[in-house]
């Protein structure tokens, strides 16, 4: 091989090596930008969202302090009402969660939509905290959580301080039991390092509600009050305020509280209002009354000489939610309860709305 051939061979060899190096570099770059496989069990909807670019530590400020989450939580526990449903809706099975203390008929501590989602995720024996009479701090600690979700709850400062010795706690943003379902999703999802998935869950739930609501145009624009009567004591009215998630969801459905109710509210953070039946005229401007009860209670209210004069009671534009249906526990909504009960709920309210104009 002469000198020119040697030079030519060397040039070709260098060219080939350069191409190989470029291809390898390109492959390495592609690998470095590929989203890692998720470490959490996620559902189809969550998996379809863009990759979450969460940066740690996460700091979540709330009414009782702040939660500082140093790294992606692998073990999630939830306490009190419905926070487990947000985790489950995102495909994450809590290492422990509080038993439901309202609306459960079988003694399992599981509401039907919670049980349904657990079954879908293949969970047969969930770790349910039997803490309906107070938080079981020992059981919560034994679950060894990395984070404790309590965005929708009524935990006290003392509860929070004790729980914080176990793991960072995501509490409610402003006041006990006043967290909207969107806030509940976003706070809990952020606490799990799944903010992007939580935002997508909110969008999916909003679309479901709007699609279902389109079949009930008679609901939009009605005034509504959520009031609870007692057939054993007709002298008192228990009213949920717009700060309560039950009422904020009604607003989302296109209804609003009459001014006669809102002017009675002294503390805008309070989720409820107690009035004497002597003040029953504050309900006169309500097109629809919603509350917990059955036809027997309605007939008793209608027969009462004072409460029976309320226009909504007289015309029957009342949506009473009976205790023998899952709907009794769905008034405080979350994505799982909404998807499970939205058809029944809208049918009930729509029937009441039909009676407003005869």
C-alpha positions in Angstrom: 0.0 0.0 0.0 1.6 3.4 -1.1 1.6 6.6 0.9 -1.5 8.0 -0.9 -3.5 4.8 -0.3 -2.5 4.9 3.4 -3.7 8.5 3.7 -6.9 7.7 1.9 -7.6 4.6 4.1 -6.8 6.7 7.2 -9.3 9.4 6.2 -12.0 6.9 5.5 -11.4 5.3 8.9 -11.6 8.7 10.7 -14.8 9.5 8.8 -16.4 6.1 9.9 -15.3 6.6 13.5 -16.8 10.1 13.5 -20.2 8.8 12.2 -20.2 6.1 14.9 -19.4 8.6 17.6 -22.2 11.0 16.4 -24.7 8.2 16.4 -23.7 7.1 19.8 -24.0 10.6 21.1 -27.4 11.0 19.6 -28.6 7.8 21.2 -27.2 8.8 24.6 -28.9 12.2 24.3 -32.2 10.5 23.5 -31.8 8.2 26.4 -31.1 11.0 28.8 -34.4 12.8 27.8 -36.6 9.8 28.0 -39.0 10.0 30.9 -38.2 7.4 33.6 -40.8 4.7 34.3 -43.1 5.9 37.1 -42.3 4.6 40.6 -46.0 5.0 41.7 -48.8 2.8 40.5 -50.9 5.2 38.3 -54.2 4.9 36.5 -54.7 5.3 32.8 -55.7 8.9 33.0 -52.8 9.9 35.2 -50.3 8.0 33.0 -51.6 9.9 29.9 -50.6 13.3 31.4 -47.4 15.0 30.6 -44.4 13.9 32.7 -44.4 15.7 36.1 -41.2 17.8 36.5 -41.6 18.2 40.2 -38.6 19.7 42.0 -37.9 18.9 45.6 -38.2 19.9 48.3 -41.9 20.6 47.9 -43.2 23.3 50.4 -47.0 23.4 50.9 -48.3 26.2 53.1 -51.6 25.7 54.8 -53.8 26.8 57.7 -51.8 24.9 60.3 -48.3 25.4 59.1 -46.4 24.1 56.2 -45.5 20.7 54.8 -41.9 20.2 53.6 -41.5 17.1 51.4 -37.9 16.4 50.7 -38.3 13.7 48.0 -40.9 11.7 46.1 -43.2 10.0 48.6 -43.4 6.3 48.2 -45.7 5.6 51.1 -48.9 7.8 51.3 -51.3 7.8 54.2 -54.5 9.8 54.5 -56.7 10.8 57.4 -60.3 11.8 57.8 -62.7 12.4 54.9 -62.1 11.4 51.3 -58.4 12.2 50.9 -57.8 8.6 50.1 -60.1 9.0 47.1 -57.8 11.5 45.5 -54.9 9.2 45.9 -56.8 6.3 44.5 -58.1 8.4 41.6 -54.5 9.0 40.7 -53.8 5.3 41.0 -51.9 5.4 44.3 -53.0 3.0 47.0 -52.5 4.6 50.5 -50.6 2.5 53.0 -53.4 3.5 55.4 -56.5 5.6 55.4 -59.4 6.6 57.7 -62.6 4.6 57.7 -65.6 6.6 56.4 -68.0 7.4 59.3 -71.0 8.4 57.2 -73.0 6.8 54.4 -71.5 3.3 54.8 -74.0 0.5 55.0 -71.9 -2.6 55.3 -69.6 -1.8 58.2 -66.5 -1.9 56.0 -65.5 1.7 56.5 -65.4 2.0 52.7 -67.8 4.1 50.6 -68.8 2.3 47.4 -66.7 4.4 45.1 -63.7 3.8 47.3 -64.3 0.1 47.3 -64.9 0.1 43.5 -61.5 1.8 42.9 -59.7 -0.5 45.3 -61.1 -3.5 43.4 -60.0 -2.0 40.1 -56.5 -1.6 41.5 -56.5 -5.2 42.8 -56.4 -4.3 46.5 -58.2 -6.9 48.6 -57.3 -5.9 52.2 -56.7 -2.2 52.5 -55.2 -0.8 55.8 -58.2 1.1 57.1 -57.7 3.2 60.3 -60.6 2.7 62.7 -60.5 6.3 63.8 -64.0 7.6 63.5 -64.0 8.6 67.1 -60.6 10.3 66.9 -57.3 9.8 65.0 -55.5 6.6 65.7 -52.0 8.0 65.9 -50.5 4.6 66.6 -52.0 3.0 63.5 -51.0 5.9 61.4 -47.5 5.8 62.7 -47.3 2.0 62.1 -48.2 2.5 58.5 -44.8 4.3 58.2 -45.9 7.0 55.7 -43.7 9.4 53.9 -46.5 12.0 53.8 -50.0 12.3 55.4 -52.8 13.8 53.3 -55.4 15.8 55.2 -56.4 18.5 52.7 -60.1 17.9 53.4 -60.4 17.5 57.1 -61.1 19.1 60.5 -57.8 18.2 62.2 -56.9 20.5 65.1 -53.5 22.2 65.6 -52.8 19.6 68.3 -53.7 16.8 65.8 -51.4 18.4 63.2 -48.5 18.8 65.6 -48.7 15.1 66.6 -49.1 13.9 63.0 -46.1 16.0 61.9 -43.9 14.0 64.2 -44.8 11.0 62.0 -44.5 12.6 58.5 -45.1 15.9 56.7 -48.8 16.7 56.8 -50.8 18.4 54.0 -53.6 20.1 55.8 -56.5 22.3 54.7 -55.7 25.7 53.1 -57.9 28.1 55.1 -60.4 26.5 57.5 -61.6 23.0 58.7 -64.0 21.3 56.3 -63.9 24.2 53.9 -61.7 22.8 51.1 -63.3 22.6 47.6 -62.8 19.4 45.7 -60.4 21.2 43.3 -58.3 22.4 46.2 -58.4 18.9 47.7 -57.1 17.3 44.5 -54.4 19.9 43.9 -53.1 19.9 47.4 -53.1 16.2 47.8 -51.6 15.6 44.4 -48.9 18.1 45.0 -48.1 16.4 48.3 -47.6 13.2 46.4 -45.3 14.8 43.9 -48.1 14.4 41.2 -49.2 18.0 40.6 -49.5 17.6 36.8 -51.5 14.4 37.2 -53.8 16.2 39.7 -54.4 19.1 37.3 -55.4 16.6 34.6 -57.7 14.8 37.0 -59.4 18.2 37.7 -59.9 18.8 33.9 -61.3 15.3 33.4 -63.7 15.7 36.3 -64.8 19.1 35.1 -65.5 17.7 31.6 -67.6 14.9 33.1 -69.7 17.3 35.2 -70.3 19.7 32.3 -71.2 16.8 29.9 -73.8 15.5 32.5 -75.1 19.0 33.3 -76.0 19.7 29.7 -79.0 17.4 30.1 -80.4 19.6 32.9 -80.7 23.2 31.7 -83.5 23.9 34.2 -80.9 23.9 37.1 -78.9 26.8 35.9 -79.7 30.1 37.6 -81.7 28.7 40.5 -81.1 29.9 44.0 -80.4 27.1 46.5 -79.9 26.6 50.2 -78.6 23.4 51.8 -80.6 23.2 55.0 -81.0 20.3 57.4 -84.2 19.9 59.3 -84.8 17.6 62.3 -88.1 15.8 62.8 -87.3 15.7 66.5 -86.7 19.4 66.9 -88.3 21.7 64.4 -87.1 24.8 66.3 -83.6 24.8 64.6 -82.2 25.1 61.1 -78.7 23.9 60.2 -77.5 25.5 57.1 -74.3 24.9 55.1 -72.6 28.1 53.9 -70.9 28.8 50.6 -67.6 28.0 52.3 -68.7 24.4 52.5 -67.7 22.1 49.7 -71.3 20.9 49.3 -72.5 24.4 48.5 -69.5 25.3 46.4 -70.3 22.3 44.2 -73.9 23.5 43.9 -72.5 26.8 42.6 -70.5 24.9 40.1 -73.7 23.3 38.9 -75.0 26.8 38.1 -76.9 27.6 41.3 -76.2 30.2 44.0 -77.2 31.1 47.5 -79.8 33.8 47.9 -78.7 37.1 49.5 -81.0 36.5 52.5 -78.7 33.6 53.5 -75.3 35.2 52.7 -76.1 38.3 54.8 -76.6 36.0 57.8 -73.0 34.7 57.6 -70.8 36.4 60.2 -67.7 34.3 59.7 -66.9 33.7 56.0 -64.6 30.8 56.9 -67.3 28.9 58.7 -68.9 26.0 56.8 -72.2 26.1 58.6 -74.8 28.4 60.1 -77.3 27.6 62.9 -80.6 29.6 63.0 -83.8 29.4 64.9 -86.9 28.3 63.0 -88.3 31.8 63.8 -85.9 33.0 61.1 -87.3 30.6 58.5 -88.1 33.6 56.2 -84.4 33.6 55.2 -85.3 30.5 53.1 -88.2 32.2 51.3 -86.0 33.4 48.4 -84.6 29.9 47.7 -85.9 28.2 44.6 -84.6 24.9 45.8 -83.9 23.4 49.2 -81.4 20.6 49.5 -80.8 18.6 52.7 -80.5 15.2 54.4 -83.8 13.5 54.9 -86.6 11.5 53.4 -90.3 12.0 52.5 -91.3 11.4 56.1 -89.2 14.4 57.1 -90.5 16.5 54.3 -94.1 15.8 55.3 -93.3 16.7 58.9 -91.7 20.0 57.8 -94.6 20.7 55.5 -97.0 20.2 58.3 -95.1 22.5 60.7 -97.0 25.8 61.1 -93.9 27.9 60.7 -91.6 25.9 58.3 -94.6 24.9 56.2 -94.9 28.4 55.0 -91.6 28.4 53.2 -92.4 28.6 49.4 -90.0 25.8 48.4 -91.6 23.5 51.0 -95.1 24.4 49.7 -94.4 23.7 46.1 -92.1 20.7 46.7 -89.0 22.0 45.1 -87.0 20.1 47.6 -84.2 17.6 47.1 -83.8 15.5 50.2 -81.0 13.0 50.2 -81.9 9.8 52.0 -79.5 7.8 54.2 -80.0 4.5 52.2 -78.1 5.7 49.1 -74.4 6.4 48.4 -75.5 10.0 47.6 -75.8 10.8 51.3 -72.0 10.8 51.5 -71.3 12.3 48.1 -72.5 15.8 49.0 -68.9 16.6 49.9 -67.5 15.8 46.4 -64.3 14.4 45.1 -63.5 12.9 41.7 -64.5 9.4 42.6 -67.7 10.3 44.4 -68.7 12.7 41.6 -68.3 10.1 38.8 -70.2 7.5 40.9 -73.2 9.6 41.9 -73.4 12.5 39.4 -76.3 11.0 37.4 -78.4 10.4 40.5 -77.6 13.8 42.0 -78.5 15.8 38.9 -81.7 13.8 38.5 -82.8 14.6 42.1 -81.9 18.3 41.7 -83.4 18.5 38.2 -86.8 17.2 39.5 -86.8 19.9 42.2 -86.0 22.5 39.7 -88.9 21.4 37.5 -91.3 22.4 40.3 -90.0 25.9 40.7 -92.0 27.2 37.7 -94.9 24.7 38.0 
